[in-house]
Amino acid sequence: MSLSMHTITVPVFVRSFTAMGLWLDKAQAHADARKFDSANYLGLRLAADMLPFSKQVQIATDMAKGCVARLAGQDVPKWDDNESTLAELRARVTRLVDYVQSVPAAQVDGSEAREIVLPMRTGEVRMDGQAYVLGFVLPNVYFHATTTYALLRHAGVELGKRDFLG
């Protein structure tokens, strides 16, 4: 049995980002219970030279929406990276889940060999759809999702492995 490009992307993203939305809900509850502004989470970093919490969520969602759009042969939706509250980040995660679920499987399937062109600071990078998903998108989504999770855990939000897995 072979796996379709839709199967290795959209359901994975839905599960991961639905879980992320629940982490953000727990973070809000944590802040409320301790009576501090949940916007404090947005600037969290584990190291001075890393991108802050808000950027981790933005990059993860950008990776997923860009992946599905490119595989489907669509323009990547442009979203401003201007979230300044936990609620706005939560809304972004919900928008991502809604978007990836709105793209028909038939538009994503069969994109294994589709040429994907990524604009990078160092120039364009070209790869086929399968290499793009397996070697670029999924590792990046999991990296930024894991970092988001780790920042919340470090801040005291009660999350466990089941929360990460969804």
C-alpha positions in Angstrom: 0.0 0.0 0.0 1.3 3.4 -0.9 0.7 6.6 1.0 -0.7 9.6 -0.8 0.8 13.1 -0.6 -2.5 14.2 1.0 -2.3 11.5 3.6 1.3 12.4 4.7 0.5 16.1 5.0 -3.0 17.3 5.7 -4.0 14.8 8.5 -0.5 15.2 10.0 -1.0 19.0 10.1 -4.5 18.8 11.4 -3.5 16.6 14.3 -0.3 18.5 15.1 -1.9 22.0 15.0 -5.1 20.9 16.7 -2.8 19.7 19.5 -0.9 23.1 19.4 -4.2 24.9 19.8 -4.8 22.9 22.9 -1.4 23.8 24.2 -2.2 27.5 23.7 -5.5 27.0 25.6 -3.6 25.4 28.5 -1.1 28.3 28.4 -4.0 30.8 28.7 -5.5 28.9 31.6 -2.0 28.8 33.2 -1.7 32.5 32.9 -5.2 33.2 34.1 -4.8 30.9 37.2 -1.6 32.7 38.1 -3.0 36.1 37.2 -0.4 37.3 34.7 -0.7 38.6 31.1 -0.5 35.7 28.7 1.2 38.0 26.2 4.3 37.3 28.3 4.6 34.0 26.5 5.1 35.6 23.1 8.6 36.7 23.8 9.8 33.5 25.4 13.2 32.1 24.2 15.3 29.3 25.4 18.5 31.1 24.2 19.2 34.7 23.4 19.8 34.0 19.7 16.7 32.1 19.0 13.4 33.4 17.6 10.7 34.1 20.2 7.7 31.9 20.9 5.3 33.9 18.6 7.7 33.4 15.7 7.8 29.6 16.3 4.1 29.4 15.9 4.1 31.7 12.9 6.9 29.7 11.1 5.2 26.3 11.9 1.9 27.5 10.4 3.6 29.1 7.4 5.4 25.8 6.7 2.1 23.8 6.7 0.1 26.3 4.7 2.9 26.7 2.2 3.3 23.0 1.8 -0.4 22.3 1.1 -0.6 25.2 -1.3 2.5 24.4 -3.2 1.6 20.7 -3.5 -1.9 21.7 -4.7 -0.4 24.1 -7.3 -1.9 27.1 -5.6 -0.5 30.4 -4.5 0.6 30.4 -0.9 -1.8 32.4 1.2 -0.2 35.5 2.6 -0.7 36.0 6.4 0.7 39.0 8.3 2.9 37.9 11.2 1.4 40.5 13.5 -0.1 38.4 16.3 0.4 40.2 19.6 -1.7 38.0 21.9 -2.0 34.4 22.7 -5.6 34.5 21.4 -4.4 35.8 18.1 -1.8 33.0 17.8 -4.6 30.6 18.7 -6.7 32.1 15.9 -3.8 31.6 13.5 -3.5 28.0 14.4 -7.3 27.5 13.8 -7.1 29.3 10.5 -4.2 27.0 9.5 -6.3 23.9 10.3 -9.3 25.3 8.4 -7.1 26.1 5.4 -5.4 22.8 5.0 -8.7 21.0 5.4 -10.3 23.2 2.7 -7.8 22.0 0.0 -9.3 18.9 -1.8 -7.2 15.8 -1.5 -7.3 15.4 -5.3 -5.4 18.6 -5.7 -2.6 17.5 -3.4 -2.4 13.8 -4.4 -0.1 13.1 -7.3 2.3 15.9 -6.5 5.3 13.7 -5.6 7.1 14.7 -8.7 5.8 18.3 -8.9 8.7 20.8 -8.9 8.6 22.9 -5.8 10.5 26.2 -6.0 11.3 27.8 -2.7 12.6 31.4 -2.5 15.4 31.5 0.1 17.8 34.2 1.1 20.6 32.5 -0.8 18.5 31.9 -3.9 15.9 29.6 -5.1 15.9 25.9 -4.0 14.2 23.4 -6.3 13.0 19.9 -5.3 10.3 17.5 -6.1 7.1 17.4 -3.9 8.1 14.2 -2.1 11.5 15.5 -1.1 10.0 18.8 -0.1 7.5 17.2 2.3 9.8 14.5 3.7 13.1 16.4 3.9 12.0 20.0 4.4 8.5 20.6 5.6 7.9 17.9 8.1 11.2 18.4 9.9 10.6 22.1 10.0 7.0 21.8 11.3 8.1 19.4 14.0 11.1 21.5 14.9 9.0 24.6 15.4 6.1 22.8 17.1 8.6 21.1 19.5 10.1 24.4 20.3 6.7 25.9 20.9 5.9 23.0 23.2 9.3 23.2 25.0 8.9 27.0 25.6 5.5 26.4 27.2 6.8 23.6 29.4 9.7 25.7 30.4 7.2 28.5 31.4 5.4 26.0 33.7 2.4 25.1 31.5 1.4 21.6 32.5 1.9 19.7 29.2 2.9 16.1 28.7 3.7 13.7 25.8 0.0 13.0 25.2 -0.5 16.8 24.7 2.3 16.9 22.1 1.0 13.8 20.2 -2.6 15.1 20.2 
